[in-house]
Amino acid sequence: MLDSNEVLEMLKKVDAFKEGHFKFSSGLHSEVYIQCAQLLKEPDLSEKVCTTLAEHFCQDKPDIVIGPAMGGIIVAYEVARYLGVPGIFTEKVEGKAQLRRMFSIKPGQKVLVVEDVITTGLSSQEVIDLVEGLGGEVLAVGSIVDRSNGLAKLTVPYFSLVTISMNNYDPNDCPLCKQGIPIYKPGSRE
């Protein structure tokens, strides 16, 4: 099992930390962006990190693992593989998280929600709401990185391998915007 420092070093090693002026899919701005896709594109690193995440939830015994597209697809697959259960993902349809590809959640099914990075918790909460609306029981949320500064608004417990405190700015009060620094939009909701 990896500790948080080892996961953080892996993220740095694959250049997943970016500095500049970024707009997240949540709408918030920051001078730092964590691109977990740089880690998840490496099968051996992805397996190690996601196995560590999965080990945290072994005692919960989920029936299925689900993640929001895009960032949660590989994480859900790897965590589900380790736990020996199906792994599925949601997709946005007209701006709303939906199950497609004949994926389903059965009433009473115990569900673990996972993703790569939590900034506000919006993507994870959308998945929670969808699962609960279908009658599933969401046990918890897990992520590789929590960059919410402890402010993610989730209705279930959550755990992250790495917690990083970074500045998140409302676009109306963003000092980077005020300095005229060009903005980069790496999020998947754009």
TILONU-965308 format. One record per residue (C-alpha): residue number from 0; z, x, y. Coordinates in nm, 4 decimals, decimal comma. Example, Ala and Ser with C-alpha at 12.3 -4.5 7.8 and 13.67 -1.06 7.14 Angstrom:
2
<n->0	Z->0,7800	X->1,2300	Y->-0,4500>
<n->1	Z->0,7140	X->1,3670	Y->-0,1060>
end
This chain:
190
<n->0	Z->0,0000	X->0,0000	Y->0,0000>
<n->1	Z->-0,0992	X->0,1349	Y->0,3410>
<n->2	Z->0,1409	X->0,1322	Y->0,6333>
<n->3	Z->0,0411	X->0,0273	Y->0,9852>
<n->4	Z->-0,0074	X->0,3879	Y->1,1012>
<n->5	Z->-0,2499	X->0,4568	Y->0,8154>
<n->6	Z->-0,4513	X->0,1426	Y->0,8994>
<n->7	Z->-0,4555	X->0,2399	Y->1,2666>
<n->8	Z->-0,5800	X->0,5895	Y->1,1764>
<n->9	Z->-0,8572	X->0,4375	Y->0,9623>
<n->10	Z->-0,9655	X->0,2226	Y->1,2575>
<n->11	Z->-0,9737	X->0,5275	Y->1,4831>
<n->12	Z->-1,1576	X->0,7380	Y->1,2248>
<n->13	Z->-1,4488	X->0,4909	Y->1,2091>
<n->14	Z->-1,4605	X->0,4604	Y->1,5902>
<n->15	Z->-1,3496	X->0,0972	Y->1,5862>
<n->16	Z->-1,1644	X->0,1447	Y->1,9186>
<n->17	Z->-1,3955	X->0,1024	Y->2,2164>
<n->18	Z->-1,3080	X->0,1542	Y->2,5808>
<n->19	Z->-1,4819	X->-0,0101	Y->2,8764>
<n->20	Z->-1,4888	X->-0,3681	Y->3,0078>
<n->21	Z->-1,5068	X->-0,6324	Y->2,7374>
<n->22	Z->-1,5215	X->-1,0099	Y->2,7232>
<n->23	Z->-1,3758	X->-1,1518	Y->2,4029>
<n->24	Z->-1,4917	X->-1,4672	Y->2,2279>
<n->25	Z->-1,1692	X->-1,6240	Y->2,3638>
<n->26	Z->-1,2956	X->-1,5675	Y->2,7198>
<n->27	Z->-1,0292	X->-1,3067	Y->2,7986>
<n->28	Z->-1,1227	X->-0,9621	Y->2,9309>
<n->29	Z->-0,9804	X->-0,6200	Y->2,8389>
<n->30	Z->-1,0507	X->-0,2500	Y->2,8752>
<n->31	Z->-1,0156	X->-0,1982	Y->2,4986>
<n->32	Z->-1,2050	X->-0,3634	Y->2,2150>
<n->33	Z->-1,1358	X->-0,3246	Y->1,8446>
<n->34	Z->-1,4509	X->-0,3620	Y->1,6379>
<n->35	Z->-1,3177	X->-0,4088	Y->1,2834>
<n->36	Z->-1,6754	X->-0,4405	Y->1,1585>
<n->37	Z->-1,6899	X->-0,0609	Y->1,1843>
<n->38	Z->-1,4149	X->-0,0429	Y->0,9218>
<n->39	Z->-1,5323	X->-0,3389	Y->0,7141>
<n->40	Z->-1,8838	X->-0,1950	Y->0,6741>
<n->41	Z->-1,7301	X->0,0814	Y->0,4610>
<n->42	Z->-1,6634	X->-0,0707	Y->0,1147>
<n->43	Z->-1,3913	X->0,1769	Y->0,0167>
<n->44	Z->-1,1988	X->0,1384	Y->0,3437>
<n->45	Z->-1,2482	X->-0,2373	Y->0,3465>
<n->46	Z->-1,1057	X->-0,2633	Y->-0,0032>
<n->47	Z->-0,8023	X->-0,0464	Y->0,0805>
<n->48	Z->-0,7149	X->-0,2343	Y->0,4002>
<n->49	Z->-0,7763	X->-0,5818	Y->0,2590>
<n->50	Z->-0,5830	X->-0,5004	Y->-0,0586>
<n->51	Z->-0,2861	X->-0,4056	Y->0,1576>
<n->52	Z->-0,3200	X->-0,7357	Y->0,3441>
<n->53	Z->-0,3496	X->-0,9289	Y->0,0173>
<n->54	Z->-0,0405	X->-0,7594	Y->-0,1286>
<n->55	Z->0,1643	X->-0,9106	Y->0,1532>
<n->56	Z->0,0656	X->-1,2615	Y->0,0390>
<n->57	Z->0,0888	X->-1,2230	Y->-0,3423>
<n->58	Z->0,4191	X->-1,4115	Y->-0,3560>
<n->59	Z->0,2640	X->-1,7091	Y->-0,1696>
<n->60	Z->0,0193	X->-1,7712	Y->-0,4570>
<n->61	Z->-0,2663	X->-1,9304	Y->-0,2591>
<n->62	Z->-0,5329	X->-2,1268	Y->-0,4461>
<n->63	Z->-0,8055	X->-2,0190	Y->-0,2045>
<n->64	Z->-0,8590	X->-1,7816	Y->0,0891>
<n->65	Z->-1,0618	X->-1,8803	Y->0,3949>
<n->66	Z->-1,1719	X->-1,6974	Y->0,7077>
<n->67	Z->-1,3662	X->-1,7835	Y->1,0198>
<n->68	Z->-1,7173	X->-1,6440	Y->1,0529>
<n->69	Z->-1,7952	X->-1,3748	Y->1,1469>
<n->70	Z->-1,4834	X->-1,1576	Y->1,1477>
<n->71	Z->-1,3130	X->-1,3322	Y->0,8590>
<n->72	Z->-1,5949	X->-1,3323	Y->0,6037>
<n->73	Z->-1,5446	X->-0,9874	Y->0,4511>
<n->74	Z->-1,1661	X->-1,0047	Y->0,4909>
<n->75	Z->-1,1537	X->-1,3407	Y->0,3085>
<n->76	Z->-1,3759	X->-1,2091	Y->0,0300>
<n->77	Z->-1,1745	X->-0,8896	Y->-0,0255>
<n->78	Z->-0,8337	X->-1,0597	Y->-0,0040>
<n->79	Z->-0,9495	X->-1,3365	Y->-0,2394>
<n->80	Z->-1,0899	X->-1,0818	Y->-0,4838>
<n->81	Z->-0,7572	X->-0,9002	Y->-0,5010>
<n->82	Z->-0,5640	X->-1,2270	Y->-0,5413>
<n->83	Z->-0,8073	X->-1,3549	Y->-0,8056>
<n->84	Z->-0,8948	X->-1,6750	Y->-0,6200>
<n->85	Z->-1,2082	X->-1,8054	Y->-0,4454>
<n->86	Z->-1,2847	X->-1,6819	Y->-0,0946>
<n->87	Z->-1,4781	X->-1,8968	Y->0,1514>
<n->88	Z->-1,5522	X->-1,9064	Y->0,5233>
<n->89	Z->-1,6087	X->-2,1501	Y->0,8060>
<n->90	Z->-1,9046	X->-2,1557	Y->1,0414>
<n->91	Z->-1,9490	X->-2,3001	Y->1,3872>
<n->92	Z->-2,1536	X->-2,6197	Y->1,4039>
<n->93	Z->-2,1963	X->-2,7467	Y->1,7579>
<n->94	Z->-1,9027	X->-2,5301	Y->1,8632>
<n->95	Z->-1,6643	X->-2,6578	Y->1,5957>
<n->96	Z->-1,5413	X->-2,4842	Y->1,2770>
<n->97	Z->-1,6931	X->-2,6492	Y->0,9701>
<n->98	Z->-1,7285	X->-2,5877	Y->0,5986>
<n->99	Z->-2,0895	X->-2,5463	Y->0,4919>
<n->100	Z->-2,2710	X->-2,4026	Y->0,1873>
<n->101	Z->-2,1018	X->-2,6606	Y->-0,0382>
<n->102	Z->-1,7600	X->-2,5021	Y->0,0265>
<n->103	Z->-1,4667	X->-2,7423	Y->0,0031>
<n->104	Z->-1,0904	X->-2,7670	Y->0,0283>
<n->105	Z->-0,9211	X->-3,0094	Y->-0,2082>
<n->106	Z->-0,6189	X->-3,2146	Y->-0,1014>
<n->107	Z->-0,2994	X->-3,0260	Y->-0,1865>
<n->108	Z->-0,4758	X->-2,6912	Y->-0,2264>
<n->109	Z->-0,2669	X->-2,3967	Y->-0,1029>
<n->110	Z->-0,4748	X->-2,2008	Y->0,1473>
<n->111	Z->-0,4404	X->-1,8575	Y->0,3054>
<n->112	Z->-0,6324	X->-1,8047	Y->0,6314>
<n->113	Z->-0,7393	X->-1,4468	Y->0,7117>
<n->114	Z->-0,9472	X->-1,2680	Y->0,9724>
<n->115	Z->-1,0072	X->-0,9287	Y->1,1228>
<n->116	Z->-0,8507	X->-0,9476	Y->1,4714>
<n->117	Z->-0,6256	X->-1,2071	Y->1,6347>
<n->118	Z->-0,6448	X->-1,2132	Y->2,0136>
<n->119	Z->-0,5389	X->-1,5675	Y->2,1073>
<n->120	Z->-0,5254	X->-1,7235	Y->1,7599>
<n->121	Z->-0,7925	X->-1,9789	Y->1,8547>
<n->122	Z->-1,0278	X->-1,9035	Y->1,5631>
<n->123	Z->-0,7462	X->-1,9047	Y->1,3085>
<n->124	Z->-0,5978	X->-2,2243	Y->1,4495>
<n->125	Z->-0,9382	X->-2,3950	Y->1,4284>
<n->126	Z->-0,9478	X->-2,3051	Y->1,0587>
<n->127	Z->-0,5888	X->-2,4256	Y->1,0095>
<n->128	Z->-0,6743	X->-2,7591	Y->1,1719>
<n->129	Z->-0,9865	X->-2,7979	Y->0,9566>
<n->130	Z->-0,8003	X->-2,7185	Y->0,6332>
<n->131	Z->-0,5123	X->-2,9523	Y->0,7159>
<n->132	Z->-0,7597	X->-3,2240	Y->0,8147>
<n->133	Z->-0,9050	X->-3,1967	Y->0,4635>
<n->134	Z->-0,5602	X->-3,2264	Y->0,3049>
<n->135	Z->-0,5055	X->-2,8582	Y->0,2309>
<n->136	Z->-0,1728	X->-2,6832	Y->0,2820>
<n->137	Z->-0,2036	X->-2,3698	Y->0,4955>
<n->138	Z->0,0542	X->-2,1174	Y->0,3786>
<n->139	Z->0,0013	X->-1,8514	Y->0,6463>
<n->140	Z->-0,2492	X->-1,6502	Y->0,8475>
<n->141	Z->-0,3125	X->-1,2812	Y->0,7905>
<n->142	Z->-0,5156	X->-1,0322	Y->0,9912>
<n->143	Z->-0,5900	X->-0,6640	Y->1,0042>
<n->144	Z->-0,5052	X->-0,6417	Y->1,3762>
<n->145	Z->-0,2923	X->-0,8560	Y->1,6063>
<n->146	Z->-0,3810	X->-0,7767	Y->1,9638>
<n->147	Z->-0,2257	X->-1,0952	Y->2,1054>
<n->148	Z->0,0826	X->-0,9158	Y->2,2386>
<n->149	Z->0,2802	X->-1,1575	Y->2,0208>
<n->150	Z->0,1374	X->-1,4578	Y->2,2051>
<n->151	Z->-0,0972	X->-1,6036	Y->1,9413>
<n->152	Z->-0,0468	X->-1,9779	Y->1,9234>
<n->153	Z->-0,0507	X->-2,0647	Y->1,5542>
<n->154	Z->0,1209	X->-2,3541	Y->1,3776>
<n->155	Z->0,1925	X->-2,1482	Y->1,0640>
<n->156	Z->0,3517	X->-1,8051	Y->1,0099>
<n->157	Z->0,1236	X->-1,5059	Y->1,0539>
<n->158	Z->0,1251	X->-1,1410	Y->0,9564>
<n->159	Z->-0,0919	X->-0,8516	Y->1,0710>
<n->160	Z->-0,1194	X->-0,5026	Y->0,9305>
<n->161	Z->-0,1332	X->-0,3531	Y->1,2810>
<n->162	Z->0,0083	X->-0,4933	Y->1,6035>
<n->163	Z->-0,1384	X->-0,3440	Y->1,9184>
<n->164	Z->-0,0310	X->-0,4229	Y->2,2718>
<n->165	Z->-0,3239	X->-0,4228	Y->2,5124>
<n->166	Z->-0,3952	X->-0,5831	Y->2,8444>
<n->167	Z->-0,5695	X->-0,9183	Y->2,8239>
<n->168	Z->-0,6994	X->-1,0513	Y->3,1543>
<n->169	Z->-0,7951	X->-1,3976	Y->3,2651>
<n->170	Z->-1,1524	X->-1,3608	Y->3,3950>
<n->171	Z->-1,0413	X->-1,4874	Y->3,7373>
<n->172	Z->-0,7790	X->-1,2122	Y->3,7680>
<n->173	Z->-0,9562	X->-0,9285	Y->3,5877>
<n->174	Z->-0,9144	X->-0,5961	Y->3,7730>
<n->175	Z->-1,2191	X->-0,4595	Y->3,5887>
<n->176	Z->-1,4356	X->-0,7389	Y->3,7300>
<n->177	Z->-1,2927	X->-0,6752	Y->4,0766>
<n->178	Z->-1,3930	X->-0,3085	Y->4,0423>
<n->179	Z->-1,7486	X->-0,4153	Y->3,9520>
<n->180	Z->-1,7379	X->-0,2496	Y->3,6094>
<n->181	Z->-2,0184	X->-0,3924	Y->3,3931>
<n->182	Z->-1,8959	X->-0,6229	Y->3,1154>
<n->183	Z->-1,9889	X->-0,6049	Y->2,7496>
<n->184	Z->-1,9661	X->-0,9194	Y->2,5329>
<n->185	Z->-1,9200	X->-0,8084	Y->2,1709>
<n->186	Z->-1,7719	X->-1,1376	Y->2,0420>
<n->187	Z->-1,9411	X->-1,3636	Y->1,7893>
<n->188	Z->-1,9223	X->-1,6858	Y->1,9910>
<n->189	Z->-2,1675	X->-1,5782	Y->2,2608>
end
